[in-house]
Amino acid sequence: MKKMFPALMLVFVVFCISAQSQPTKSEFSNPTIFVGSVVTDLEKSVDFYTNIIGMKKTGAFSVDAKKAKELGLTYGKKIDVTVLKLEDSPQANEWKLMSFGTKPGHKKPAYLDEDTGMQYITILVNHLEPIMQRIEKNNIKILSGKPSKLEDGRSFILIQDPDGTFIELIGPM
């Protein structure tokens, strides 16, 4: 037994070290967050996100009225969803837009501190200039006035979508 003790001790130490070095498995099956946004005018919002921001329409789906009620999503209204992504890849986040043709239950905020809930998204870009040109061509107000320099050297602009969601665009000029 004395001769086996060092070998058993070595096995125990190796086991303990390997157990500590194993990454803990996440409880999530996908690290991506898919965000749904209810908009006033679906066509206008899809146009904004594809033609101004530069997102790609990557799909669409519907949830019938009965299923939407069963899932607790609506009180029995059908849902038509348009799926947009920054790029058409499986790793890209989904920005899902849907509309029920109703007016918002709150006023369009002028600043982040005027409402609660999801207020803004941040999009990192390779170059701000092409997006700035589309923003200016379509008379979209740059809320930050002009591109502001961040401490890391990138530039920042702030705009809003047609329903008031703030969009931070960050990247080099």
C-alpha positions in Angstrom: 0.0 0.0 0.0 2.9 2.3 0.8 4.2 1.9 -2.8 0.8 2.7 -4.3 0.3 5.8 -2.1 2.5 8.2 -4.3 0.9 6.9 -7.4 -2.6 7.4 -6.0 -1.6 10.9 -4.7 -0.4 11.8 -8.2 -3.6 10.6 -9.8 -5.6 12.7 -7.3 -3.5 15.9 -7.9 -3.8 15.5 -11.7 -7.6 15.0 -11.3 -7.9 18.1 -9.1 -5.8 20.3 -11.6 -7.8 19.1 -14.6 -11.1 19.7 -12.9 -10.1 23.3 -12.1 -8.9 23.9 -15.7 -12.1 22.7 -17.3 -14.3 25.6 -18.3 -17.7 25.6 -16.8 -20.4 24.9 -19.3 -22.8 27.8 -19.9 -26.5 27.4 -19.3 -27.1 29.1 -22.6 -27.2 27.1 -25.9 -26.3 30.2 -27.9 -24.5 33.3 -26.7 -26.3 35.6 -29.1 -29.3 37.8 -28.0 -32.1 38.1 -30.5 -33.9 41.4 -30.0 -37.5 42.0 -31.1 -38.8 45.6 -31.6 -42.4 46.5 -32.1 -42.6 49.4 -34.6 -45.3 51.7 -35.7 -44.8 51.3 -39.5 -43.0 48.1 -40.5 -42.2 49.1 -44.0 -40.8 52.5 -42.9 -38.6 50.8 -40.2 -37.3 48.1 -42.6 -36.4 50.8 -45.1 -34.6 52.8 -42.4 -32.6 49.8 -41.1 -31.7 48.4 -44.5 -31.1 51.6 -46.5 -29.8 54.0 -43.8 -28.0 51.7 -41.3 -27.1 49.0 -43.9 -28.6 45.9 -42.3 -29.6 42.9 -44.5 -33.1 41.4 -44.5 -32.3 37.7 -43.7 -35.7 36.3 -43.2 -39.3 36.5 -41.9 -41.7 34.4 -40.0 -45.3 34.6 -38.7 -47.0 33.4 -35.5 -50.7 32.8 -36.0 -53.2 34.4 -33.7 -54.0 31.3 -31.7 -50.3 30.4 -31.1 -49.5 34.1 -30.2 -52.2 34.0 -27.6 -51.0 30.6 -26.2 -47.4 31.9 -25.9 -48.6 35.0 -24.1 -47.3 37.3 -26.9 -50.6 38.9 -27.9 -54.2 38.7 -26.9 -54.9 36.9 -30.1 -53.3 38.9 -32.9 -51.2 37.4 -35.6 -47.5 38.5 -35.6 -45.5 39.0 -38.8 -41.8 39.4 -38.1 -39.0 40.7 -40.4 -35.5 39.6 -39.4 -32.6 41.9 -40.1 -28.9 41.3 -39.4 -25.7 43.4 -39.8 -24.4 40.6 -42.0 -26.0 37.4 -43.2 -24.1 34.9 -41.0 -25.2 32.5 -38.3 -23.1 34.4 -35.7 -24.8 37.8 -36.3 -27.4 39.1 -33.9 -31.0 39.3 -35.1 -33.0 42.5 -35.1 -36.6 41.4 -35.4 -39.1 44.0 -36.4 -42.9 43.6 -36.1 -45.8 46.0 -36.2 -49.4 45.9 -35.1 -50.3 49.2 -36.8 -50.8 50.9 -33.5 -49.4 54.2 -32.2 -46.8 53.9 -29.4 -48.1 54.1 -25.8 -45.5 56.7 -24.9 -44.0 59.8 -26.5 -40.9 59.6 -28.6 -38.0 60.4 -26.2 -35.5 63.1 -27.0 -33.0 61.8 -24.5 -32.2 58.4 -23.0 -33.3 59.5 -19.5 -36.9 60.2 -20.6 -38.1 56.6 -20.6 -37.4 53.1 -19.2 -36.8 49.8 -21.0 -34.7 49.2 -24.0 -33.6 52.6 -25.2 -30.7 52.1 -27.6 -28.5 49.8 -29.6 -24.8 50.2 -30.4 -23.5 49.3 -33.8 -19.7 49.2 -34.4 -18.7 50.0 -38.0 -15.6 49.8 -40.1 -16.1 53.3 -41.4 -18.7 56.0 -40.4 -18.4 58.1 -43.6 -20.7 56.0 -45.8 -23.4 55.8 -43.1 -23.0 59.5 -42.5 -23.6 60.2 -46.2 -26.8 58.1 -46.1 -28.0 59.8 -42.9 -27.4 63.3 -44.4 -29.0 62.3 -47.8 -32.1 61.2 -46.0 -32.3 64.2 -43.7 -31.9 62.2 -40.5 -31.0 64.3 -37.5 -27.6 63.5 -35.9 -28.5 64.0 -32.2 -24.9 64.3 -31.2 -24.7 67.2 -33.7 -21.5 66.0 -35.3 -19.2 63.0 -34.9 -17.6 63.1 -31.5 -14.2 61.6 -30.8 -14.0 58.9 -28.1 -11.0 58.4 -25.9 -9.9 55.4 -28.0 -9.8 57.5 -31.2 -13.0 56.2 -32.7 -15.8 58.5 -33.7 -19.4 58.4 -32.3 -22.7 59.6 -33.7 -26.2 59.2 -32.2 -29.4 59.0 -34.3 -32.9 57.7 -33.8 -35.0 55.2 -35.8 -38.5 56.2 -36.9 -40.0 55.1 -33.5 -37.4 56.8 -31.3 -34.9 53.9 -30.5 -31.5 55.5 -30.1 -28.7 54.2 -32.3 -25.1 54.7 -31.4 -22.8 54.3 -34.4 -19.1 53.9 -33.5 -16.1 53.6 -35.7 -13.4 55.4 -37.5 -14.2 58.2 -40.0 
